[in-house]
Amino acid sequence: MLYSAAEKKSGGRSRIDSDADNNQLMQLEEKDVVSSVATVLSDLCGPGEWMSMERLHTEVSLSPKIIN
């Protein structure tokens, strides 16, 4: 099927808008993950303490899944 230049431009714009929406959603999900990890760390560690990545992974893997 042949498309006119206007249809191609419109389709390209839709793809750009879709890509921008997907990028924005990924950024929001990333913020949620960072916030969740910070909460886990603050709940498990005292001030100035640190936690190994292995232990953090174990804690996150064993914790119940919370769905908003």
VMD Tcl script that draws the C-alpha trace (Angstrom):
set ca {
  {0.00 0.00 0.00}
  {1.27 3.48 -0.85}
  {1.05 6.26 1.71}
  {0.94 9.98 1.06}
  {3.61 12.24 2.54}
  {1.06 13.60 5.06}
  {0.16 10.07 6.20}
  {3.84 9.17 6.62}
  {4.45 12.36 8.59}
  {1.39 11.72 10.77}
  {2.49 8.13 11.42}
  {6.00 9.31 12.26}
  {4.60 11.86 14.71}
  {2.50 9.17 16.38}
  {5.58 7.03 16.80}
  {7.53 9.95 18.27}
  {4.67 10.70 20.67}
  {4.46 7.02 21.62}
  {8.21 6.84 22.21}
  {8.03 9.97 24.38}
  {5.15 8.47 26.39}
  {7.06 5.21 26.86}
  {10.16 7.11 27.97}
  {8.12 9.10 30.49}
  {6.56 5.90 31.87}
  {9.99 4.30 32.24}
  {11.24 7.34 34.14}
  {8.25 7.18 36.51}
  {8.82 3.46 37.09}
  {12.51 4.15 37.75}
  {11.58 6.74 40.39}
  {9.24 4.22 42.02}
  {12.00 1.59 42.13}
  {14.52 4.01 43.61}
  {11.99 5.14 46.21}
  {11.17 1.54 47.12}
  {14.83 0.59 47.48}
  {15.43 3.65 49.66}
  {12.50 2.63 51.87}
  {13.81 -0.93 52.24}
  {17.28 0.33 53.10}
  {16.00 2.81 55.67}
  {13.83 0.11 57.27}
  {16.69 -2.40 57.49}
  {19.72 -0.22 58.19}
  {20.47 2.32 60.84}
  {22.05 5.70 60.16}
  {25.50 5.32 58.65}
  {25.08 1.58 58.07}
  {25.35 -0.05 54.70}
  {23.96 -3.20 53.13}
  {25.60 -5.43 50.56}
  {23.88 -5.79 47.20}
  {23.54 -9.51 47.87}
  {21.63 -8.91 51.10}
  {19.49 -6.20 49.49}
  {18.63 -8.59 46.66}
  {17.69 -11.28 49.17}
  {15.52 -8.89 51.19}
  {13.73 -7.60 48.10}
  {13.27 -11.11 46.70}
  {11.79 -12.43 49.94}
  {9.54 -9.48 50.70}
  {5.85 -9.73 49.78}
  {4.90 -8.13 46.49}
  {2.92 -4.92 46.92}
  {0.68 -3.86 44.05}
  {-0.64 -0.30 44.02}
}
mol new
graphics top color blue
foreach p $ca { graphics top sphere $p radius 0.5 }
foreach p [lrange $ca 0 end-1] q [lrange $ca 1 end] { graphics top cylinder $p $q radius 0.2 }
display resetview
